[in-house]
């Protein structure tokens, strides 16, 4: 049985947030590290470009960091 990676579609959403905010993967890594992430910026960039999966905990921290980016940089209508 082929097990699907549970967060596969989040990668595209995170990339969209970065693009919409005018940010780079390194900027996301700074937020990610600030919420307790332990992987390096190279690992985060590799994940974002589909080169490697992340452990579930690290992925959840990346989602939290993405939420903080949106909180700190609200879109104006």
C-alpha positions as CSV (number, residue, x, y, z in Angstrom):
1,X,0.0,0.0,0.0
2,X,1.4,3.4,-1.0
3,X,1.2,5.9,1.8
4,X,0.7,9.5,0.7
5,X,2.7,12.2,2.5
6,X,0.0,13.9,4.7
7,X,1.1,17.5,4.0
8,X,1.7,17.3,0.3
9,X,-0.5,20.2,-0.7
10,X,0.8,22.6,2.0
11,X,4.0,23.2,0.1
12,X,2.3,25.0,-2.7
13,X,0.2,27.1,-0.2
14,X,3.4,28.1,1.7
15,X,5.1,29.1,-1.6
16,X,2.1,31.2,-2.5
17,X,2.2,33.0,0.8
18,X,5.9,33.7,0.3
19,X,5.3,35.0,-3.2
20,X,2.3,37.1,-2.1
21,X,4.3,38.6,0.7
22,X,7.4,39.2,-1.5
23,X,9.5,37.0,0.8
24,X,12.2,34.4,0.1
25,X,12.5,30.9,1.7
26,X,15.2,32.3,4.0
27,X,12.6,34.7,5.4
28,X,10.3,31.8,6.2
29,X,13.2,29.9,7.8
30,X,13.8,32.9,10.2
31,X,10.1,32.7,11.3
32,X,10.3,28.8,11.5
33,X,13.5,29.0,13.6
34,X,11.8,31.5,15.9
35,X,8.9,29.1,16.7
36,X,11.3,26.4,17.6
37,X,12.2,24.7,14.3
38,X,15.5,22.8,14.3
39,X,16.3,22.3,10.6
40,X,18.6,24.5,8.6
41,X,17.5,27.0,5.9
42,X,18.8,24.6,3.2
43,X,16.4,21.9,4.4
44,X,13.4,24.2,4.3
45,X,14.3,25.4,0.8
46,X,14.7,21.8,-0.3
47,X,11.3,21.0,1.1
48,X,9.7,24.0,-0.6
49,X,11.0,22.9,-3.9
50,X,9.9,19.3,-3.5
51,X,13.3,17.8,-3.0
52,X,12.6,16.3,0.4
53,X,9.8,15.7,2.9
54,X,9.9,17.1,6.4
55,X,9.3,15.2,9.6
56,X,5.7,15.9,10.8
57,X,6.7,18.1,13.8
58,X,9.0,20.2,11.7
59,X,6.2,20.6,9.1
60,X,3.7,21.7,11.7
61,X,6.3,24.3,12.9
62,X,6.6,25.5,9.3
63,X,2.9,25.9,9.1
64,X,2.9,27.9,12.3
65,X,5.7,30.1,11.0
66,X,3.7,30.7,7.8
67,X,0.7,31.8,10.0
68,X,3.0,34.2,11.8
69,X,4.1,35.7,8.5
70,X,0.5,36.3,7.6
71,X,-0.2,37.8,11.1
72,X,2.8,40.2,10.8
73,X,2.0,41.2,7.2
74,X,-1.7,41.5,6.8
75,X,-3.0,42.0,3.2
76,X,-4.8,45.3,2.7
77,X,-7.9,45.1,0.5
